[in-house]
Amino acid sequence: MVMRVGGLATGMDIDTLVKELMNSHRAPVNKLVQKKQVYEWQRDAYKEVNSKITEFRNNKVFNFKLESTLSTQKAVVTGNTTAIDAVATPSALAGSLTIEVNSLAKSASNYGTDTFGTAAFDPTKALAEQSTAGHLTGGTLTDSYSFKINGVQIDVDPTTQSLNSVISDINKKTNVSAFYDSTTRQISFVSKETGKVNGSVDKSAITFEDIGGGDFLTNFASVSNGGLNEVAALDASLNINGMPTSRTSNTFLVNGIEVTLKEVNTGNPSTINISVDTDKIVESIKKFMVDYNEFISGLQSKVSELKYRDFPPLTDEQKSVMKEKDIELWEAKAKSGLLRSDSIISKAISSMRLSITSQVVDTGSNYNTLSSIGIKTGAYQEQGKLYLDETKLREAIESDPEGVMALISGNGSGNPNRSDMGIAERMYEDLDTALREIKTKSGSFISSNDNSFISNQIKNLDVDILNRNNRLSATEQGYYRKFTAMEMAISRFNSQSAYLANAFGGQ
């Protein structure tokens, strides 16, 4: 370590002199630090673009290229419109169905013929406790019980379980819902599903079976098979296009149509007509166009953003003498234009515009370009913005929905030139390519320790900055040694001068 003498002999501010001398030496290092900062900002800018591309590709383009988005159909009920509801699924077959409902499906039910407990019975407390208190009406409890409802076994421990917990087990484990009415103090049972899906031979009735520990269902719940309170389930009886048939549920699928029976309409049938849901398809396309225009505009703003070359990143020393607001304004301009004319983003924009304007071959339809269905790009200066002729689009969907679907969502045959691939599929590939190129350029954004171009540049700059700072430290120490030597020499000269002055003055 160099011993520093702070200008005691000369009266000079050595620290300030050394600092000023070092400023010129530090200038190249400051430029490297600024260059590193630009790379770091650029990496952040790529991260933002990467996020926007990923979101648009995964949540917009992916959904748009699904056939279900553009194969939307609607079911319209005519005739008796109150007896049924109909909803077309993506697999609905075109055509019509006539439905006549003879009877609705009903659930099986049963309930106890006697009360479960006295007026003081508490369904939240352990059964054994209630029995000891005399609040049960079915007799004295045994240590444990087992029974089956529709063939599913339920085990009961009276010392720990309340009636509510027993009912909860029944509701969770079986296809029956049990309910205790505190007013009548009776237990009722009803199938969770309509129709003949229960445990009896003909599947119409709920079956009860005491199998161990005593007769819990018979003695306490007072419920039995074939009792006075038993209500058998019914399947729905109907005619579809004149053909008699039945269903266990009032809601079922026919030809991809979800039908819900609501009331009997014998002699006054309902007719379901399936057709393309033009309104819904048009809305899906319009929404995608809005998302696309916003996305493209965002990318264009990045590659056309002004770059202020007179506003490099600030050094720490420069920041130390500036106000916070001034630093923010400066850095806003320093960060502007980081991706101006970027080749990756520009390529992605061009690729998508080409995908949109190019013809899709082998669709088996006259609708083989977006312009043929009313979707066009604006003037060149509008940078690829899409415009819609809704009338033309509706005509295309109504006259050839499969052709429109093939144009937008077609998978293609794997041809490298993608000529038979749908517009949305092409765009998805274009965005995939852009994401891979961004990763190569700026990394995965998960870890800074990658082999991307920007990460390698930053690593190289870190090494260069470290080496130059070491040399600067040596140079600074050299200046201090020289000034210290000068101070010491002048100090000796001053001492000699004082000695001589005193010697001559003494004569």
N, C-alpha and C positions, 0 to 999 in steps of 0.2 A: 504494500500500500504506500502511495506517495504521501509524504508529509507536506501538508499545504500551509503556506504562510500567506495570510490574507492581506497583503498590501501594507504591512506595518511600516516598511521602510520607504516605499514609494508613495503611499497614500492612494494607490490605484485600487479599483474594485475588481479584483482578479476573477471572482466568480462570474461577474457580468461579462468581462472580456472573454473568458473561456466559452461562455454560453454563446456569445455572438460569433466567435470563431467556429464553433461547432454547428451553427445553423446551416452553413453552406454544406457541411459534411452530412448533415441529417436530411437534407432535401431529397437525395435519391431514395433514402429509406422511407421517407414520408410518402413518396410516390408509390413505392411498393405496397405500403399499408393501405393507401387509397385504392390501389388496383385490387388488392384482396377484398376490400370492402365492396367494391363494385361486383366482384364475382359472388360474394355472399348475398348481396341484394338481388343479383340476377337469379341465383338459385331459389331465393324466396319467390321471385316473380314466376319462375317456372312451376314452383309448387302450387301457386294459386291457379295457374292455367291448367296444370295437371288435375287439380281438384274439380275445376269447372268441366273439363272434358270428360272425366270419369263420371260425374253426376249426370251429364247430358247423355252419355252413351248408355249408362246402366239404367237410368230412370225414365228416359224419354225415348231414345232410339230403340232400345231393347223392347219396350212395351209396344212401340209403333210397328215393329216388324213381326209381332206375333199375329198369326192368322185370326185369332179370336177378336183382335181389335177391329178388324175390318170385315169379319164374317157375322157381324151382329144382325140378329133377326128379331122380329117382333111377332107376338101372337095377339090376334084381335078376335074377341068373342062376339058373335052375332047370334040372333035368335033370342033365346032366353039368356040374358046377360047376367042375371043374379044367381043362377044355380051353380056356376063354376067360375073359377079364376084360372088363367093360363099364362105361363111365362115361358118364352122360348129360350132355351140354352144354346150355346154355340153349335151344338150338334143337332139342332132341330132340323127336321126334314121338311122341305117345301111341300105345300099341299094343304088339305083341310081335313078335320076330324069332326064327326057329329057324335055328341055324347048325350045319352039319356040316363038320368039317375033314378033308379028304382028305390034304393034305400041307402042311407049313409052308414059308414062303419062306426061301431060303437065299442066302448071299452067294457070289459067285464068288471063287476063290482060285488061286494058283499059287506055286511056289517054285523056286529054282535047283537044277539037277541036280548042280552041282559047288560046291566051296568058292570063296569070293571071294578069300581070301588064305591065307597060311601061318599057322602057330600064333603067329608074332610080329607079325601084322598088327594095327595100331592104328587103329580106325575114327575116332578123333578127330583124326588128323593128315592133312596134305595128301596127296592120292592120288599126286602126282608124287614126293613124298618117300618114300612107302612103296614105289613102283615102283623107284626108284633103289636102295633098300635090299634089293630082291629079295623083298619081302613080298607082292606080288600074284601070283596064279596064272593070270591070263587073258592074259598077254603084256605087251608094252611099250606104255605109254600114248602117245597122240598129244597134240597141244596142246589140243584141245577136242573135246567130244562134244555131240550133240543127239539126243534120242529122244522118242518120244511114248508115253504110257500112256493108253489110252482116248481117244486123239485130242488130248490136252493135251501141249504141248511142254515139255520140261525141258532146259535148257542146263547143261553141266558144264565148269568150268575146273579141271583137275587140279592146277594150280600153287597154287591158293588154297583149293580145296574139299576137305573130307574126305568120307569115305563118309557120316558122320552128317549133314553139311550137305546132301548130295545127297538122302538119305532125307527130311530135313526139308522140302526143296523139293517132293518128291513128295507128301508128306502134306498140305502146305499148298495146293498148286495143283490136284491131281487128286482124283477121287472114289475113290481107292484109298489104303489105308494100307500102307506098306512097313515091314519090320522086319528087322534084322540080328541073327542068333543067334550070339553069340561062341563058343558051344560047338560047333555044327556048322559055323560060318563060312559059312552060307548066308543068302540073302535071300529073304524070303517077301512075298507081295503078297495083300491081301484087299480086296474091295470094301467101301466104307463103308456101302453100302446093300444090303439084300437084294433078290432078284428080278432080272429081266432088264433091267438098266439100264446095261449095259456097252458096249464098243465093237465086239463081233463082229456079224456080220450078224443073228443072231437075238437079240442083246443078252445072251446068256447067259455069255459069257466075257470076261475082261480081255484087251485087245489090247496088244501090245508092238511097237514099230516103231523101229528104229535109222535115223536120217535124216541124220546128218552127223558127220564126224570119225572115224568108225570104228564098230565094233559093240560099244558099251558093254554093252547088255543081253545080247547073245548071248555075247560073249567073257568078260566079267567077272561079270555077274550070273547068267549061265548059265540064262536064262529065255527061253522061246519060246512062240509060239502053238501050241496043239494038242499040247504036250508031254505027257510021261507024268504030270507033276505038276499038270496043269491040272484044276481042278474047276469045272464049270459051275454057274451060279446057277440057282435054281428060283423060280418064282412060287408063291405060296400057292394051293392049289386047294381050293375049298370050295363048299358049297351053301347059299344063303341062301333060306329058305322054300322049299326044294326046287329052286331054280334054280341050275344050275352057273355058277360065275364064278371069277375069279382076281384076285389082288392081288400087286403087287410087294413089299409090306411086310406084316409080320405085325400091324401096327397101322394102322388105317384108320377112316374115318368112314362110317357108314351111318345115314341118317335122323337125323342129329344125335347119334348114339351113337358114342363112341370105343371100338372093339372091338380087343382084343389077342388074337391066337391064340397058344395056349401048347402045345398038343399035338393029335395026331390023335385024332378021336373018331368015325370012320366007324361008322355003325350005332348010335351012342349020342349023339345030338345034344344041343346046349345051347340053351336058350330064354332070351331076354332080354325082360323085361317092364318097360315104362316107366310110372312113376306119379309123381304130385306128391310131392316130398320135404317132407312136412308138418313133420317134426321140424326141418329146417333153416330153413324159413320161420318157424316159431314162434320159434326161437332168434334169428333176425334181428330180428323184431319186439320180442322181449323186450329184446334188447340196445339197440335204439333207444329204447325206453321208459326204460331206465335212464339213457341219455345225455340224453334230453329232460328227465327229472325233475331231474337234476343241473344241467342248463343253466338251466332255469326257476328253480330254487332259487337259483342264483347271481345271476340278474337281480333276483329278488325281494329278496334280501339287500341289494342296492345301493339300491333305491328305498325300502326300509323301515329303512335304517340310521339309528341315532340321531344327531342333530345337537346338538353341545354349543356353544351360542352364547356361553357364558362363556369359551371357549377359542379366542380369535383367534390368528392366526399371531404368533410371537414376533418382536420386533425384535432387531437385532444387539446393542443395548445390554442388552436383557433376557437374551439368551443368554449374554452375557459374565459374568453373575453367577450362572449356574445350572450345576448338574452335568449331565454328558452324559446320564445316565440320566433325570434329571428333564426334560430337553429332549425326549427320545424319548417319554416318557409324555405330555407336554403335546401334542406334535405329533400323536400317535396320536389324541387326542381332537379336535384342531383339524382333522384330515383326515377325521374321521368325518362321514358324512351329506352329503358333497359332492354326491351325486346323489340325495338323498332326494326322493321324489315327482317325479323327473325325467319330463318329459312324453314324451320320445322313448322311453325304456326302458319306461315304463308303457304307452305305445301299442303297442309291440312285443309285450309280454306279452299285452295284451288281444286283439290281432290274431291271435296264434297260438292263444289259447284259443278264439276264435271260429272259426278255421279247423278246429280239431279237433272242435268240437261241432256244426258246421253240416252239413247234409245235402249229399251229392254226387249230383246228378241225372243222369239219362241213363246210368247204368252198365249198364243192361240186367240188373240183378240186384236181389234183395231186400236185399242188403247195401249200403246207401247211407249208413250212418253208422258211426262207429267203435264206438258202443255196440252196434250190431247184430252186430258180430263179437267182442264181449266186452271192449272197451277203454273204460273210463269214467274221468271225472275224479272226484277225491275231494270232500270237503266244501269249502265256500267258503274256510274258514280254512286249508285245505291248499294254497291258491294254485295250483290247476291241476295238481296231481300226478296222474299217470295210474296206473290200476290195471287188472289183467288177469284176466279169467276165461278161463283157458287151455283149459278144456273147450269153451267156446263158440267160441273162436278156431279150434280144431282142426276142429270140426264145419263151420265156415264154409269153411275152406280145402279140406277134403276134398269138400264138396258143390259148391262153386263157386269154384275158384281164380282164374278170370278175373275174376269179380266183385270178389273181394278185391283183386286187383291194380289194377283200375280205380278202386276206392275210394281206394287209397293213392297210386298212381303215375300216374293218368290225367292226360294233358296238357291236356285241355279243348279247346274250340273257339275260344278267344280272347274269349269273352263277358266284358265288363267286370265283371260281378258275380261271376265265377269260380265259378258254381254247379255247373258240370260239371267243374271242375278237381279232381284228386286232392288228398288232405290234404297229402302231402309237397310237392307242387308249390306249394300255397298257402303253406305255411310258408316255402319257399325265397323266394318273392316278398316275404313279410312281412319276412324278415331282410334282404333286399336294400334294401327301403324304409328300414329302421332304419339300415343302414350309410350310406345317402345322407344321411339327416337328421343323423347324427352328424358326417359330414364337413362339412356346412354349418355346424353348430354349433361344432365344435372343430378342424376342419382335417383334412388328410390324414395328419398325423403323420410325413410324410417331410421336410417343410420348414416352419419356423415362419413363413416369409414367404408366407402365404396370405391369402385374403380371408374367412376364417371369422369368425363372431361373436366368439368368444373371442380370436382373434388380433388383431382390430381393437380390442377392449377393452384388451388389453395394450399395444398400440401407443399408444393414446390416453393411457393411464395413464403410460407412459414419458415422453411429451411433457409432461404435466401435472406429473409429479414433477421433471423437469429444470427447468422454468420456476420452480416453487416453490422448489427448492433454490437457484437463482440469486438469487431474492428474499431467501431466508433468509441467504445469504452477504452480501448488501448490508446487511440488518438487523443482522447480527452485527458487521460493520465499523462500522456507525453507533454501536453500543453502545461498541465499543472507542474510537472517536473521542471520545465524551462522557466516558468514564472517564479517558482520557488527558488531556483538557482539564482535568478536575477535578484530577487529580494534579498537573498543571503549575501550576494556580492555587494549590493548597494549598502546593506547594513554594515558590512565590514569597512567599506569605503567611508561611510559616515563616522564610524568609530575612529578610524585613522585620522580623518579630518579633525574631529573633535580633540583628539590627542595632540596633534600638531598645533592646533589653535591654542590649546592650553599651554603647550610648551613655549611657544613664541610669546604668548601673552605674559607668561611668568617671568621672562627676562626684562 
